[in-house]
Amino acid sequence: IPDSIRKSEKAVMSEFKSDLPLMMGVLMDGLVSAIRNIETIKLDKKPRMADVALWCTAAEEGLGWKQYDFINAFQENQQNAVLTHLSNDALAIAIRSFLSTVDNQEWEGSATELLQLLDLHKPYMESLKSWPNTASYLSQSLSRLSPSLRTIGIETDRGRVAEQRTVRLLKLNNFKDFHPNDSKENQKFKNRNSFRFDDDRHDANDAIFD
């Protein structure tokens, strides 16, 4: 905060008390709208914290918002949070890079086979402490990442061929290939059966998941 506009606690509380009736009035308008509309609100997809989404959507009219402003902003915020997380997750980056080399819409094999293939696409990052070093650890990591991977077009599943348990990776309609050495971003990556980030970490992350 610039020194020229910094205020004392007394001044802040004075302004707050002055604006409090207006703020309470707006909240009451939203509450009345929510109570009136809650039974008629329908959301095509309910996000996490579904009740919050339903009640806030019902309150939009009273708050002066357009219909579905809240859910659109809420979902965009969740999406951005997921993409930020995936952009810093070495396993997610490797899965995306590996699937981009698969001609078919899906790949299926053992967790051991998948781990060996993903090792070839492992990015150089500041920390790889969470990188799965065993097949069982990889299976656990895939379960953890599965909901997030779905947002970038990757479905994970478990199967069985004969007596062997398998892992299945499926490209969904919103999957986008990522070939760091064939793209205009190749100055940001160096391929040695893998790729690395340069110092421009934010731009590199954007290239991976945009």
N, C-alpha and C positions, 0 to 999 in steps of 0.2 A: 504494500500500500504506500503510495507516495506520501511524503511527510505533509504535503500541503492539504491533503484531504483526510488525514488521520484524525479520529475523533476520540474523545474521552468516553468512558463507559457511561457516565452520567448523561452525556449528549445522545448517545445511542439509545439508551433506555427511554429518554424523553421523547425521541422520535418514534420509538416503538409504541409507547403508550398512546401517542397521538394518532398513530395509524391503526391501532388495534381494533377499534370499532369497524373500520372499513374491511380489515382482514377477516374478522369474524362474520361480517355480513356476506362476504364472498363465500366463505366456507359453508354458511347456512344455506345459501342459494344452491351450492353444490350438493349438500346433503338432501335438501328437499327434492332436487332433481333425481338424485340417486334412488331415493325411496319410491318416487313416482315411476321410475323407468326400469328398475332392477328386474322385474318379472318378465319384461319384454325384450331384454337385451340378449342377443344371440351372437356368439363369436364362432367363426368357422373353425378356428384352431385356438385351443386354450393353452396359453403358455404356463410356465411355472408361476406359482403364486396366482392361480386362476381366479380366486375370489377377489383379489386386489384388482385384477384386470377388469372383471365384470363390474365391480362397484364404481371404479373410476370411469369406465365407459358410460355407465348409467348417469354419472354426475356431470358429464361433459356439457350438456345443454345449459345447466345452471352456472357453469364456470365460464361460459362464453367460448367454448372450444367447438371445433367442427367434429362431426361424428367420426369416431375411430381415430382421432388425433392421438389419444393416449396409447392405444394398443400399437399403433404404428411406431410411435417414439419408443415405446417399451421394447418392442421386438427389435428395432434397429439397435438399441443400446445393448441388448443381449447378444445380437449378432456380432457387434463390434467387440464385445468382451470375449466371445468365443474365438474370433479371428486373431485377436491379440494373443490369446493363450496359445493357439495352434502355431502362430508365427514364431513362438519361442520354445516350441516342443520339438526336440530332435526327432523323435519317433514319428510324429505326424508329418514332418517335412520329408523324412525318408520314405514313408508310405506313399505320399503324393508323387514324389519323384519316381519311385519304382513303378507305380501303376501307369505312369505316363509312358513307360517303355513297353507295357503289355498291350499287344494288338487287340486281344479279345476284350469283351466287356467285363470279364471276371478272371480271377486267378484263384486256384484252389490247390492246397498242398499241406504238408505237415507244418507245425509251428517251427520245427527245427530247420526245414527248408526255407521258410519265410525269413527266419532270423538271418540265415546265411545271405540271402538276397538283399535284405535291408541293410546289412553291413556294408554292401557296396555303394549304398546311397546315403550313408551316414554323414551328416553335415559336420563340419568343424565349427564348434561353438565354444563359448567361454567355459561352459560346464556341460559335461555329458554324464554326470553322476546318475541320472535316472535312466540311462540307456539300458535296455534289457540284455543281460548277458547269458540268459538261459531261455529255453523254449517255454518253460512254465511261467517265467517272469514276463515274457512277451505276451502270453495269453492273458495274464492279469492286466497288463498295460493296455491291450486292445479293448478289454471290457471297460476300462476306465475312459478310454478315448472315444468309444463308439458313438455316443450321442453327439459329440463335437464334430467328429469326422463326417457324420451324416449331413451337417450343414455345408460342407464343401464337396458333397457329392460322392462320398465313399461309405458304403455299407459293409459292415463286418458281420460274419456269421460263423457258426461252428457246424461241422458235418462229420461224416464218417464214410470212408471208403474201405470196404472189406472190414478188417479189424482195426484199422488205423483212424484215429481222430484227425480231422483236418480243419484248417482255417480257410475261410472263403472271403475274398475281397471283391466287392462288386462296384463297378462304376455306375453311378446314378446319372440322371439326365443333366444335372447341374455340375457334373465333374468337368474340370478344365485341365488339359494336359499342361505339364510344366517341364520344359526341357531347358535348363539354365544355359547350356552351351550353344543352343540353337536360337536363343532369343536375343533381343537387343540389350538384355541385362547381363550379357556374358562378361562384361567388364567387372561385374560385381561378384562373379563366381569363378572358381578355378576347379576344373574337374580332374580328379585323380581317382576315378571310379567313385567319386563323391564330389561334394562341392562345399565351399566355405563362404562365410560372410566376409565382406570387407568392412571398413570402418563405418560405412553409411548404413548402419543396422536398420534404421527405420525404412529406408527405401528398399532394402533387400527383402524385408518382411512383406512389404506391399507387393513386391513382384511375385512372391510365393503364393499369396492367397487372394489377390485381387481378381 
